[in-house]
Amino acid sequence: MNNKLGEIRRKIRFLRSDMLSAEATIRHQVNRGEDCAEASLQLMAMRVVMLRLIAERNRLGGEERLLDVDERLKLDYRAVSRKPPKGALGRRER
């Protein structure tokens, strides 16, 4: 089951990159005043596949919890050490 879950996650990752590419193509076509119906239909089909993959992933127990705004703001993104690296001081000139 873990192998199946990894395969689904890999498919989702590749599908996301394909969807971003299709969205960029649509934007490019719209900016040039071209017909983007075919690319839009392909993107909608990709979204249907994405929903199926996400449902399958969740069914197998691979559901990923999304953080809300408060939780994301509370995450500690500070550096481990506040001391700057030795090279940083040498590069700074006054």
N, C-alpha and C positions, 0 to 999 in steps of 0.2 A: 504494500500500500504506500509506503514511503517513496518508492521509486515512481509510482503512478502520480503521486502528489508533486514530486520534483519535475516530472514531465509536463504536468499541467502548468506549473509555474513558469517553466521555460517557454511553453507555447504562449502564455499570457505576455511574457516579456517581449517576445518577438512580435506578437500581434500589436502591442503598444507602439513599438517602433514603426511598424508598417502603417498604423493609423496616423501617427505623427507625420509620416511622409505623405500620406494621402491628403491630410489636412493642409500641408504646405503646398501641395499641387493644386488643391482647390483655391487657396488664397491667390496663388500665382495666376491661375486662369481667370479668377474674378477680377483681379487688378488689370489684366489685359483685355477684359471685356469678352472673354471666350465662354463657350458653353461648358459648364462643369457638371452636367447632369450625370454622366457616366462615372466620374470620380466620386460624386456624392453618393450614388447608389452603391458603389463598392465600399465606401466608408460605412454606410448604414448596415451593409451585410457583415462587415467586420465587427460592428458593435453587437450584432445579434450573436455572433460566434463568441465574442468576449463575455457576454452575459451568460452564455451556456458554460463556458470554461470556469467562470467565477462561481457559478452555482455548483458545478462539479467539485471544484476545489473546496468550497465550504462544506459540501456533503461529506467529503473525506476527512474533515476536521482541520483543514488548513486555513481556516478563516483568520484574517488579519484585522485586528482592531485598529481603527483609525483614531488618532488623538484629536481631542477638541482643542480650541484655541487656548484655553487656560492651561491645559496639560502641555501643549507645545511650548508655551512661554515659560513654564516652570522647569523645562529641561535645562540642564547645566551644560552650556556650550563653551564655557571658559577653558582656557588652556590649563594644562596640568601645572606648569611652572610660569610664574609671572616674570621671571628673570629673562630678559631678551638674550638671544644667542650672542656669542662673542663677536661675530662678524658684523652684527647690526650696528653696534656702536662705532666701529671703525669706518663704516660707510657714510655716516652722518657727518656733514661738514657744516660749519657755521660761517 
